[in-house]
Amino acid sequence: MLHLPKLNSGINSINGQWEKLCRKIQAYIEHHPLTNSNAGALSRGQIVYASGNRTMDLAQADAEATSRWIAVVSEPTAIGGQGVATTGNIERVLFENGQNPVAGQPVFLSATLAGAGRNTAPAAGWSIRVGIIIDASMYVSGVNPYCDVLLGRCCAPQEIQI
């Protein structure tokens, strides 16, 4: 079972509703594989958003619609294939090349590379926090661009900043 962190906002009524929604999304994803609607295969560690009914596509912080991430791909998924994605736990996440990630840093959704994270907020686009780096020791830019990340919850409107 996945664990979802508590929401951190002063508005309890919104928090309660978003927490319920995120838990439903989490439970749905765990028990109902999602179909890859991307033009290419999805790889483990890529960040995705809900692109339609039971479909997922690569999330990117360059537009509001694609920045509402829901999970990280847990297993490779072919074009049109069904796969599983998770949220609220520790996952290996794809990072942009050229980053200098360190454990304890926040992870933001990339505005330049679809499906990737970065350890600094993007200079342009939407600033969407995905989680916190737990282990960056395996990251090698261009060779092994991955870090273990404690994922937060799915994107809530109060987290979106321009």
C-alpha positions in Angstrom: 0.0 0.0 0.0 1.2 3.5 -0.8 1.3 6.2 1.8 0.2 9.8 0.9 1.7 12.7 2.9 -0.7 15.1 4.6 -1.5 18.3 2.8 0.3 21.4 4.1 -2.0 24.3 3.7 -4.0 26.4 6.1 -7.3 25.8 4.3 -8.7 22.6 5.9 -11.8 22.3 3.6 -9.6 22.4 0.5 -7.0 20.1 2.0 -9.6 17.5 2.9 -11.1 17.5 -0.5 -7.7 17.3 -2.3 -6.5 14.6 0.0 -9.6 12.6 -0.7 -9.2 13.1 -4.5 -5.5 12.2 -4.4 -6.2 9.0 -2.4 -8.9 8.0 -4.9 -6.4 8.6 -7.8 -3.8 6.6 -5.9 -6.1 3.7 -5.2 -7.4 3.7 -8.8 -3.9 3.7 -10.2 -2.8 0.8 -7.9 -5.7 -1.4 -9.1 -6.4 -0.2 -12.6 -3.4 0.1 -15.0 -3.4 3.2 -17.1 -3.0 3.2 -20.9 0.0 5.1 -22.4 -1.3 7.8 -24.7 2.1 9.2 -25.4 3.6 8.9 -29.0 6.5 6.9 -27.5 7.0 4.3 -24.9 7.1 5.4 -21.3 10.1 4.5 -19.1 10.3 3.8 -15.4 10.9 7.0 -13.5 9.1 9.3 -15.9 6.5 11.7 -14.4 3.0 11.5 -15.9 -0.3 13.3 -15.8 -3.9 12.0 -16.5 -4.3 12.8 -20.2 -7.8 11.3 -20.5 -10.0 8.5 -19.3 -7.6 5.9 -17.8 -4.7 7.3 -19.9 -1.4 8.8 -18.9 1.1 10.9 -20.8 4.4 12.7 -19.9 3.9 15.6 -17.5 5.7 18.9 -18.3 5.7 22.3 -16.5 5.4 24.3 -19.7 1.6 24.4 -19.7 -1.1 24.1 -16.9 -2.8 21.1 -18.5 0.4 19.0 -18.6 1.7 20.2 -15.3 -0.9 18.5 -13.1 1.2 15.4 -12.5 -0.4 12.3 -10.9 2.3 9.7 -10.6 5.7 8.2 -11.7 5.8 5.3 -14.1 6.7 2.1 -12.2 7.3 -0.1 -15.2 8.1 0.4 -18.9 4.9 0.8 -20.9 4.7 0.4 -24.7 2.8 2.9 -26.9 -0.9 2.1 -26.3 0.1 -0.4 -23.6 -1.1 -0.5 -20.1 1.2 0.2 -17.2 1.3 1.1 -13.5 2.4 4.4 -12.0 2.7 5.3 -8.3 2.7 8.3 -6.0 3.2 9.0 -2.4 6.2 6.7 -1.9 9.9 6.5 -2.9 10.5 6.1 -6.6 13.5 6.5 -8.9 12.8 9.6 -11.0 14.3 10.7 -14.3 16.1 14.1 -14.0 17.1 16.6 -16.7 20.8 16.4 -17.7 23.1 19.0 -16.2 21.6 19.0 -12.8 23.5 18.9 -9.5 21.1 17.0 -7.2 21.7 16.6 -3.5 19.7 14.6 -1.0 17.2 16.8 0.8 16.6 19.1 -2.1 13.1 19.6 -3.5 12.2 18.1 -6.9 10.3 20.2 -9.4 8.6 19.1 -12.7 10.8 20.1 -15.7 9.5 22.7 -18.1 12.0 21.7 -20.8 12.1 17.8 -20.7 8.7 16.0 -20.6 8.4 13.4 -17.9 11.5 14.6 -16.0 12.3 16.3 -12.7 14.9 18.9 -11.7 16.4 20.0 -8.4 15.6 23.8 -9.0 12.4 25.5 -10.0 12.2 26.1 -13.7 13.0 29.6 -14.9 9.9 29.7 -17.0 6.6 27.8 -17.0 4.8 26.4 -13.9 6.7 25.8 -10.7 5.4 22.3 -9.6 7.0 20.5 -6.7 7.0 16.7 -7.0 8.9 15.5 -3.9 12.2 15.5 -2.1 15.5 13.8 -3.1 16.3 10.9 -0.8 19.4 9.6 -2.7 21.2 11.4 -5.5 24.3 9.2 -5.4 23.4 7.3 -8.6 22.9 10.5 -10.7 25.4 11.0 -13.5 24.3 13.5 -16.1 23.9 12.0 -19.5 24.7 8.5 -18.3 22.3 7.7 -15.4 20.1 10.7 -14.8 18.0 9.3 -12.0 17.5 10.1 -8.3 15.5 8.3 -5.6 12.7 10.7 -4.6 10.1 10.7 -1.8 7.1 11.7 -3.9 4.5 14.1 -2.7 0.9 13.9 -3.7 -0.7 14.7 -7.0 -0.6 18.3 -8.0 -3.1 20.5 -6.2 -4.1 24.0 -7.5 -2.6 25.8 -4.5 0.8 24.5 -5.5 0.8 26.0 -8.9 2.8 29.2 -9.2 3.6 31.3 -12.3 
